[in-house]
Amino acid sequence: MSTPVTPQRLFTALAVTGSLALAGLSPVALADGSADQPREPADFQQCLSRIGQQAVAEGVSRDTADVVLARAEFLPRVIELDRHQPEFTTTFADYLGRRVSETRIERGREMLEQHRELLNRVSDETGVPPAYLVSFWGLETNYGSYFGKMPVPSALATLACDPRRGDYFSGELVSALKILDEGAIDPERMEGSWAGAMGHVQFMPSVFLRHATDADGDGRRDLWNSVPDAMMSAGRFLQSMGWDPDYRWGREVLLPEEFDYSLTGAGKRTLAQWNALGVTDIHGNPLAEEPIKAKLVVPAGHRGPAFLAYDNFRVIMGWNRSEYYAIAVGHLADRIAGADGLKNPPPEDVPALSRDDVQKLQSALNDRGFDSGHPDGILGPNTRSAIRRFQSSEGLIADGFPGPELLESLGVQPTSS
């Protein structure tokens, strides 16, 4: 049975949380010590009071809401991280190299063997193969070695009372209060990422409430200290998003020399249709014509690897909306299961683009009559579509990738050059 969260336990526990918040702030002052460091909003306490009322209306005990929110602190570092854009965006080669390292592959294989019985049980119940469960675990927390050190109630309170995404994080804070109210974790141990993701598999509080599972039978859904709970919860979450146990995430493929790369933005095709276009497996053999559709993804442009992504790729992106992340999960799972590295590794000489660089690129496309939408510095589907159209008009390979030829044609000089 869950341990009740009494006011006495919360006051004692959250006194520690306060010190953790200060510890989290220690390395985060702005480098120049300027006065631009985010300040606590004047209405921070009123905001927390409103959220407390919402939480109680949704069933959280008054004691839990009052005590936790009374001790929640505004964390300037959280606002800095929320606003922060890296000076240069990561290239696919760098992203994949850092996340699918030989060390992580070997450790993943060790975890696969160490937890084989548990992982097989999760797979039997959810349809998610063991190697994928281990892959998510490795990418999210390096197999439980680092969960984050931010006190979750304070981190979420900071974001909930910030206007940028306040409504979303207000809901997450209420969910966190529900988790504390059920006794899943002691308040002083509710630590996670700056955005409130928690435990071995970094669930947001709302995902925790819907999908966290007590797999070890101790009466608590503990994603911090119970590997069985974490792995079963991950499996349940993926299952809920439609994981198809009959297929893998996708696969690396080879493309013919004269391939029409504009097809990378043209939706899904059957494997028979891809075969007809000259796409083969990495050994040059025709694809098995199974009854499934796939889209073609070329994350590093025509010089890099090409992947056919199946429906489970979409499921992985339900966890994290990045194509880089989804490919990394799938490729790491393949490597953990014993597969070789990529047949065609991504090129390492591709320039990294800052957000300002992407905005310049978008403005240049718009000026030339290739509508990429409002220049926001995000290389999304509209921008890639505009790039393809421009590439086609210039006789370039229309892969939708902002490579050196494209940038030169548009007169965009990357900041990193």
VENPE-V46646 format. One record per residue. N is the residue number from 1. RES is the residue in one letter. SS is DSSP state (H for helix, E for strand, L for the rest). OMEGA is omega in radians with two decimals (none if undefined). D_FIRST is the distance of its C-alpha to the first C-alpha in whole Angstrom. Layout:
{{N/RES/SS/OMEGA/D_FIRST} {N/RES/SS/OMEGA/D_FIRST}}
//
This chain:
{{1/M/L/-3.10/0} {2/S/L/3.08/4} {3/T/L/-3.13/6} {4/P/L/3.10/9} {5/V/L/-3.11/12} {6/T/L/3.09/15} {7/P/H/-3.12/19} {8/Q/H/3.14/19} {9/R/H/-3.10/17} {10/L/H/3.13/18} {11/F/H/3.13/22} {12/T/H/-3.08/22} {13/A/H/-3.03/20} {14/L/H/2.97/23} {15/A/H/3.07/26} {16/V/H/3.14/25} {17/T/H/3.12/25} {18/G/H/3.13/28} {19/S/H/3.09/30} {20/L/H/3.12/28} {21/A/H/3.13/30} {22/L/H/3.10/33} {23/A/H/3.11/33} {24/G/H/-3.12/33} {25/L/H/-2.98/36} {26/S/L/-3.11/38} {27/P/L/-2.87/40} {28/V/L/3.09/40} {29/A/L/-3.14/43} {30/L/L/-2.99/45} {31/A/L/-3.10/48} {32/D/L/3.12/51} {33/G/L/-3.04/49} {34/S/L/-3.13/50} {35/A/L/-3.12/49} {36/D/L/3.12/48} {37/Q/L/-3.11/44} {38/P/L/-3.14/42} {39/R/L/3.11/41} {40/E/L/3.12/39} {41/P/L/-3.13/39} {42/A/L/-3.09/41} {43/D/L/-3.08/38} {44/F/H/-3.11/35} {45/Q/H/3.08/34} {46/Q/H/3.10/35} {47/C/H/3.14/33} {48/L/H/3.11/30} {49/S/H/3.11/30} {50/R/H/3.14/31} {51/I/H/3.09/28} {52/G/H/3.10/25} {53/Q/H/3.10/27} {54/Q/H/-3.12/26} {55/A/H/3.14/23} {56/V/H/3.11/22} {57/A/H/3.13/24} {58/E/L/3.00/22} {59/G/L/3.09/19} {60/V/L/3.14/18} {61/S/L/3.14/17} {62/R/H/-3.13/21} {63/D/H/-3.13/19} {64/T/H/-3.11/18} {65/A/H/-3.07/21} {66/D/H/-3.03/23} {67/V/H/-3.11/22} {68/V/H/-3.08/22} {69/L/H/3.08/25} {70/A/H/-3.12/27} {71/R/H/3.12/27} {72/A/L/-3.11/27} {73/E/L/2.99/31} {74/F/L/-3.09/33} {75/L/L/3.14/34} {76/P/H/-3.10/37} {77/R/H/-3.14/37} {78/V/H/3.12/34} {79/I/H/3.12/37} {80/E/H/-3.13/40} {81/L/H/3.12/38} {82/D/H/-3.12/37} {83/R/H/-2.96/41} {84/H/L/2.95/42} {85/Q/L/3.13/44} {86/P/L/-3.12/45} {87/E/L/3.07/49} {88/F/L/3.08/49} {89/T/L/-3.09/47} {90/T/L/3.02/46} {91/T/L/3.14/48} {92/F/H/3.12/47} {93/A/H/-3.13/48} {94/D/H/-3.12/47} {95/Y/H/-3.08/43} {96/L/H/-3.13/43} {97/G/H/-3.14/44} {98/R/H/-3.01/42} {99/R/H/3.11/39} {100/V/L/-3.13/40} {101/S/L/3.11/41} {102/E/H/3.12/42} {103/T/H/-3.13/40} {104/R/H/3.10/37} {105/I/H/-3.11/38} {106/E/H/3.11/38} {107/R/H/3.11/35} {108/G/H/3.10/34} {109/R/H/3.07/35} {110/E/H/3.13/34} {111/M/H/3.12/30} {112/L/H/3.14/31} {113/E/H/-3.09/32} {114/Q/H/-3.06/29} {115/H/L/-3.04/26} {116/R/H/-3.10/29} {117/E/H/3.11/26} {118/L/H/-3.08/23} {119/L/H/3.07/26} {120/N/H/3.12/27} {121/R/H/3.12/24} {122/V/H/-3.14/23} {123/S/H/3.12/27} {124/D/H/-3.08/27} {125/E/H/-3.04/24} {126/T/H/-3.11/26} {127/G/L/-3.13/29} {128/V/L/-3.10/29} {129/P/L/-3.10/31} {130/P/H/-3.08/30} {131/A/H/3.11/33} {132/Y/H/3.10/32} {133/L/H/3.13/28} {134/V/H/3.13/29} {135/S/H/3.07/32} {136/F/H/-3.14/30} {137/W/H/-3.13/28} {138/G/H/-3.11/31} {139/L/H/-3.07/32} {140/E/H/-3.05/29} {141/T/H/-3.08/28} {142/N/L/3.11/31} {143/Y/L/3.05/28} {144/G/L/-3.11/26} {145/S/L/3.12/28} {146/Y/L/-3.12/28} {147/F/L/-2.97/26} {148/G/L/-3.06/28} {149/K/L/-3.14/28} {150/M/E/3.00/28} {151/P/E/-2.98/25} {152/V/H/-3.14/24} {153/P/H/-3.14/24} {154/S/H/3.12/27} {155/A/H/-3.13/29} {156/L/H/3.09/27} {157/A/H/3.12/29} {158/T/H/-3.11/32} {159/L/H/3.14/32} {160/A/H/-3.10/31} {161/C/L/3.03/34} {162/D/L/-3.02/36} {163/P/L/-2.99/39} {164/R/L/3.14/39} {165/R/L/-3.02/36} {166/G/H/-3.09/34} {167/D/H/-3.14/33} {168/Y/H/-3.06/31} {169/F/H/2.99/29} {170/S/H/3.09/28} {171/G/H/3.12/26} {172/E/H/3.10/25} {173/L/H/3.07/24} {174/V/H/3.10/22} {175/S/H/3.11/20} {176/A/H/3.10/19} {177/L/H/3.09/18} {178/K/H/3.12/16} {179/I/H/3.09/14} {180/L/H/-3.10/14} {181/D/H/3.14/13} {182/E/H/3.10/10} {183/G/L/-3.13/9} {184/A/L/-3.11/10} {185/I/L/3.03/13} {186/D/L/-3.04/14} {187/P/H/-3.09/18} {188/E/H/3.13/20} {189/R/H/3.10/19} {190/M/L/3.12/19} {191/E/E/3.14/23} {192/G/E/-3.13/25} {193/S/L/3.14/28} {194/W/L/-3.13/30} {195/A/L/3.05/30} {196/G/L/3.09/26} {197/A/L/-2.90/25} {198/M/E/2.91/22} {199/G/L/-3.09/21} {200/H/L/-3.07/23} {201/V/L/2.99/24} {202/Q/L/3.04/24} {203/F/E/2.89/23} {204/M/L/-3.07/24} {205/P/H/-3.12/21} {206/S/H/3.08/22} {207/V/H/3.07/22} {208/F/H/-3.08/18} {209/L/H/-3.08/17} {210/R/H/-2.93/19} {211/H/H/3.13/19} {212/A/L/-3.01/16} {213/T/L/3.03/14} {214/D/L/-3.07/12} {215/A/L/-3.13/14} {216/D/L/3.01/13} {217/G/L/-3.13/10} {218/D/L/3.09/8} {219/G/L/3.13/5} {220/R/L/3.03/8} {221/R/L/-2.98/11} {222/D/L/-3.12/13} {223/L/L/3.11/17} {224/W/L/-2.98/18} {225/N/L/-3.09/17} {226/S/L/3.06/16} {227/V/H/3.08/20} {228/P/H/3.11/18} {229/D/H/-3.08/16} {230/A/H/-3.09/19} {231/M/H/3.12/21} {232/M/H/3.13/20} {233/S/H/3.09/19} {234/A/H/3.12/23} {235/G/H/3.13/24} {236/R/H/-3.13/22} {237/F/H/3.13/24} {238/L/H/3.09/27} {239/Q/H/-3.11/27} {240/S/H/-3.13/26} {241/M/L/3.02/29} {242/G/L/3.12/32} {243/W/L/-3.14/32} {244/D/L/-3.07/34} {245/P/L/-3.10/34} {246/D/L/-3.06/38} {247/Y/L/3.07/39} {248/R/L/-3.14/39} {249/W/L/-3.03/38} {250/G/E/-3.11/42} {251/R/E/2.99/45} {252/E/E/3.12/48} {253/V/E/3.05/51} {254/L/E/-3.12/55} {255/L/L/3.12/57} {256/P/L/-3.05/61} {257/E/L/-3.07/63} {258/E/L/-3.07/64} {259/F/L/3.11/61} {260/D/L/-3.05/60} {261/Y/H/3.06/57} {262/S/H/3.11/57} {263/L/H/3.10/55} {264/T/H/3.12/52} {265/G/H/-2.99/52} {266/A/L/3.05/53} {267/G/L/-3.04/50} {268/K/L/3.05/48} {269/R/E/3.07/51} {270/T/E/3.10/51} {271/L/H/3.07/51} {272/A/H/3.12/54} {273/Q/H/3.10/55} {274/W/H/3.07/54} {275/N/H/-3.11/56} {276/A/H/3.13/59} {277/L/L/3.08/59} {278/G/L/3.10/60} {279/V/L/-3.14/56} {280/T/E/2.99/55} {281/D/L/-3.01/52} {282/I/L/3.09/53} {283/H/L/3.14/55} {284/G/L/-3.13/58} {285/N/L/3.07/57} {286/P/E/3.10/56} {287/L/L/3.04/53} {288/A/L/-3.02/51} {289/E/L/3.11/52} {290/E/L/-3.09/48} {291/P/L/3.13/47} {292/I/L/3.09/45} {293/K/E/-3.13/46} {294/A/E/3.00/46} {295/K/E/-3.12/47} {296/L/E/-3.11/49} {297/V/E/3.07/48} {298/V/L/-2.97/50} {299/P/L/3.13/48} {300/A/L/3.14/51} {301/G/L/-3.00/54} {302/H/L/3.13/57} {303/R/L/-3.07/57} {304/G/L/-3.12/53} {305/P/L/3.06/51} {306/A/E/-3.11/51} {307/F/E/2.86/48} {308/L/E/-3.06/47} {309/A/E/-3.12/43} {310/Y/L/-3.08/42} {311/D/H/3.14/39} {312/N/H/3.02/36} {313/F/H/3.07/38} {314/R/H/3.12/37} {315/V/H/3.12/34} {316/I/H/3.12/33} {317/M/H/2.98/35} {318/G/H/3.06/32} {319/W/H/-3.13/30} {320/N/L/-2.96/33} {321/R/L/-3.13/36} {322/S/L/3.05/39} {323/E/H/3.08/41} {324/Y/H/-3.13/41} {325/Y/H/-3.09/38} {326/A/H/3.09/37} {327/I/H/-3.14/40} {328/A/H/3.09/39} {329/V/H/-3.11/36} {330/G/H/-3.10/38} {331/H/H/3.10/40} {332/L/H/3.10/38} {333/A/H/3.11/36} {334/D/H/-3.11/40} {335/R/H/3.10/40} {336/I/H/-3.14/37} {337/A/L/3.04/38} {338/G/L/-3.12/42} {339/A/L/3.08/44} {340/D/L/3.08/47} {341/G/L/-3.09/47} {342/L/L/3.06/49} {343/K/L/-3.12/52} {344/N/L/-3.10/53} {345/P/L/-3.14/51} {346/P/L/3.11/51} {347/P/L/-3.09/54} {348/E/L/-3.10/54} {349/D/L/3.12/57} {350/V/L/-3.13/55} {351/P/L/3.01/55} {352/A/L/-3.10/52} {353/L/L/3.03/52} {354/S/L/3.09/51} {355/R/H/3.09/50} {356/D/H/3.11/53} {357/D/H/-3.12/55} {358/V/H/3.09/53} {359/Q/H/3.09/54} {360/K/H/3.11/58} {361/L/H/-3.14/57} {362/Q/H/3.12/56} {363/S/H/3.13/59} {364/A/H/3.08/62} {365/L/H/3.13/60} {366/N/H/-3.12/61} {367/D/H/3.14/64} {368/R/L/3.11/65} {369/G/L/3.11/64} {370/F/L/-2.97/61} {371/D/L/3.08/58} {372/S/L/-3.09/55} {373/G/L/3.14/54} {374/H/L/-3.14/53} {375/P/L/-3.10/53} {376/D/L/3.12/50} {377/G/L/-3.12/50} {378/I/L/-3.08/47} {379/L/L/-3.08/49} {380/G/L/-3.08/47} {381/P/H/-3.13/48} {382/N/H/3.14/51} {383/T/H/3.14/53} {384/R/H/3.09/53} {385/S/H/3.11/54} {386/A/H/3.10/57} {387/I/H/-3.14/57} {388/R/H/-3.12/58} {389/R/H/3.11/61} {390/F/H/3.12/62} {391/Q/H/3.12/62} {392/S/H/-3.11/64} {393/S/H/-3.11/67} {394/E/H/-3.12/67} {395/G/L/3.10/68} {396/L/L/3.07/65} {397/I/L/-2.98/62} {398/A/L/-3.11/60} {399/D/L/3.12/56} {400/G/L/-3.06/55} {401/F/L/-3.11/54} {402/P/L/3.13/56} {403/G/L/-3.08/58} {404/P/H/-3.12/61} {405/E/H/3.14/63} {406/L/H/-3.10/62} {407/L/H/3.12/61} {408/E/H/-3.14/65} {409/S/H/-3.12/66} {410/L/H/3.14/64} {411/G/L/3.13/65} {412/V/L/3.13/62} {413/Q/L/-3.13/62} {414/P/L/3.14/58} {415/T/L/-3.09/57} {416/S/L/-3.08/57} {417/S/L/none/60}}
//
